Amino acid sequence: MVAPMPFPTLLFSNMTAAPKAHHPFLCEDFHIRWSTLQSNCIEPDIEKALTDAATMIEQIATLSSTPTYENTFAALGEALEPLNRAWGRVSHLDAVCNNPQLRAAHNAMLPKVSTFFARIPLNEELWQSLKSYGETADSTQLSPVRLRHIEETLADFREQGADLPPEQKQRAAEIQQRLSELTQKYSENCLDGTNAWEKIVTDRSLLTGLPESALATASQSAREKGHEAAWRFTLQAPSFIPVMTYADDDTLRREIWEAYTTIGREAPYDNQTIVPEILALRHEFAQLIGQANFADHVTARRMAGSGGSALAFTETLHNKIVDAFEKEAASIRAFKASANEATNTLLEPWETAYWAEKQRRAEYDFDEESLRPYFPIDRVIEGLFAIASTLFGLRIEVRDGVETWHPEVTFYDLFDALSDERLGAFYADWHPRESKRGGAWMNYLTTGHREPEKRSPHLGLICGNLSPAVDGQPALLTHREVETIFHEFGHLLHHLCGEVEVRSLNGVNVAWDFVELPSQIMENWCWERESLNQFARHYETGEPIPEALFKKMLAARNFRKADATMRQLAFGKMDLDLHTHWPESGEADLEGFIQKCLQGYRAEYKTKSPSNIFHFGHLFSDPTGYAAGYYSYKWAEVLDADAFSRFRQEGVLNPVTGADFRHKILARGNAAPPAELFHDFMGRDPDPEALLIRDGIT
Ligand SMILES: [Zn+2]
């Protein structure tokens, strides 16, 4: 996951700043003095940043001198840089050091900051000023990256409705306002609907099959709610997934499945009228700004280019895997029948995860826990740095004595191995704390300058919630956690190896369906013998992963892969159909429309399974979010599998291939369209075949 800044950051040079001590969040020192970033400074610092930014924007909007690149597009970046820097620090602290004072200050300023950014593209004078320079500038006098900056900024503004006549601009703003209310309500209904249900079990014999860890969590949850000698289950994933996967009791699984499918469909947490309204408003907005539908609006500047091409991508993959998918469905039915010595019939939807787990164990005899001893965290990180250094010509060093936000955080410098230049630095914060949000992510705090005369380093961070050290043993990671470290480090390299002179086009500021390429490709090095041998060693004996275990790990990797792929494709198909065809379909029954569009994308069950449309936060918890963008998950997998095929051909640790990837992809950020960057690296367009081969579905 990558958490980009709310708006492009750009050059910052000539603003008169107040004495630093008074505005710690605005301080420009490269090494951030985290101890000075106190909650009571948030409001005054952000207020000051907002006022200063507004003043500078006003200057661009009412320009009296001849417009130049510097006093228009570059100046807009300068105007927003201090606000982005300060707000980036506030958001970061909110994610890693949450406390009541900080949260209150953050939530007090959040609406002001969002409204400020939302109003920029609708500022008529500013728009005229940018447009008149942007459309008349002498392109022979501007570098290609500055030209792209102009094009991208104009397109950003137009996408928000900058070019509309006043009354339509007003309507665009109303739609966005209503969408933010509706999506907020949708998201609250999902959360409240999930939390409204619980199941207390007092008979231990109903819980056979569940692993000890799930029982311990359920028992603790019951005690916290005042139930002794009981087990409490909820619809939150960590509680509900183990039941669906392991519980032997069919009635229990059915009850939880039924509760789960009604989230968002029952009063008082009902999303059934909210979704059609969201879809209608998105469609209206898309048409207002001249697009045929919302899917075209969202994808126009992404790699896919149009809703139709994203849909064609989804359908092509579907056709390639549908046979493998049917085979897997038949195989699990046969497995259940033979295990029960019963006739082969369709499964119920609450049986699939359970029987899939039984089948996986029977066929692969692979326990993921058996890999942990080979992944002590320090060795994994050393190995990752060694691999990245070899491949991309880098050197990474721990730096002590630099202030951080928490004693567990480590600070590193990253150098170009050849020139010895410090390209950037980063913080790494890997284990859970109560004050830290869940998941894993990369973010950046500073984008350095890349013009030769004022080069300066980038600054970024990677965070996670990985298994902590227990009882004096080192932290031993699961293989999935190792992949997570490699993934986030890939995002980080995208930022730190960036060589783009326009700072808002550096690193991860790229199209949504391209941003996961540098991160996902890194995960491949967690599956190759040659790279694993560099770091996967038993924490006590130093032995590499035994061949038999390695083989099991590879074999189990693709178990029911066509089913997992089809599930992702189904979400993507539903998302695109809803944002392309639904609004003008004239149909009244949303669920019926979805069932039709998903024909061939879902396994057949005895009991019909309703769609998840009324509790699908990706699509409806944000005015845009993943709407018409869910396909990007598979899209990026196609890119990463394909790009990695070049490493497999030329050597997974080949520094020449690595240097090419660094200079043609990582260094270039958004300096050129992503399809062009990919083509530069591969010498051709993406080919989905590599993903199908990796997934064992050809
Ligand atoms: Zn990611």
Boltz pocket constraint, residues with backbone or C-beta under 6 A from the ligand:
constraints:
  - pocket:
      binder: B
      contacts: [[A, 1], [A, 2], [A, 487], [A, 491], [A, 515], [A, 516], [A, 519]]
      max_distance: 6.0
